[in-house]
Amino acid sequence: MIKKRLQKNIINRKFCFCKNKLKNQINFGHLPLINIYSTKKNLKKYPVIVTQCEKCLLVQLKYSASDKLLFPNNYSYLSGNSKEKINNFKSIITKIKKISIKKNPQILDIGSNDGSFLELAKKSYPKVLGVEPTNTAKISLSKNIDTIKKPLNLKLVKKIVHKYSKFDFIVATNFFAQTNNLSEILKSMKLILSKDGLLIIENQYLYDLLFQKGFDSFHHEHIAYYTFSSITKLLKRYKLYVFDAEKLKVHGGMLRVYVSLKRKEKTKRFKRILSDENDRIINKKINNLNAFRLKFNNKVKNLLFNLKKKGKKIYGMGAAPRACVMLNSCDLTKYEISLIGEVAQSLKCNKYVPGTNIMVRNENKIIYDKPDYVIILAWHLEKRIINLLLKKGYKGDFIIPLPNLKIVKNKNLL
């Protein structure tokens, strides 16, 4: 049951986006909004309950925070701080170059954040536009990237079409998982996509998440969790047709789908990915993941507690969304982890991790303070973070939480 004081901030989803009933509630506990970093401790938490549509089998949250809560003006995530994200953006542009039938296509980025994708795209194609409701749009505008600081909806789309005409490519990276207004978004995209245009969608791939035991990807910003089958069914309902897809290693496993307004012949990759799925057993897998989460919480808490008893200093590295989830799920405090290191330009520096009393600091503090252990909270970037800290001169050991909790000795890496 949700407390009354939280009800005004929460959307109680009784039906799927496809209008069918939801079933099988799995309780992942209470979490804060994972990207609302502040100089003051913010301990507000909201329920994370995972459900599945009884018909299209799309996995989604029973309760989700409103878009205004999820993406306020002080939203802290910046795409440009992730080299992994930038490399992925480059691969999208390479794909556009291969398949575009126009020399100078017009590109729209939905949820364009700080404009990092469009900054790269603009080097080849000057006709670009971003739509971003948070203050990160100001960073995009400072780069001279045409950006509209508003959420996408039918009213805005009509104005955009009148001013810019329709777009040859619409890119939405992880946006589909993060909106409560998916029906209107899809209708808007249909209206703004040119007749022969292409919609490129990326979302975290649920099967990869489950395989890697990634319980730390279940949080309020991810309202829906897609398989290839579920996103294909959903888009088809709005007469948007997936004809190709590819699985990506970025962020621990992403699914990129290619969508058109016309039916096209499905690729071999389409058929191969679809044949590997069985969404009817997803609920069982999620139940198993939640059971793993509860055991994992105790293991991590005990490991860190025993290290602290021995007088060891422990820092964290990587204030990614999944770090916030893990810290809160394990109920960790600054007693166990003194601080979290993050890139110097991050908007999260010198602020508290939501739901905790742990402060985020410039990652160089790890080098200066010389902790005995660094727990890599952005574990999907394990090798990159270890190499970064070693190059900077870190001499301590590493704790890798997932997919299997382990300690990596510095001396074994030399």
Order of alpha helices (4+ residues) and beta strands (2+ residues): alpha-beta-beta-beta-beta-beta-alpha-alpha-beta-alpha-beta-alpha-beta-alpha-beta-alpha-beta-alpha-beta-alpha-beta-beta-alpha-alpha-beta-alpha-beta-beta-alpha-beta-alpha-beta-beta
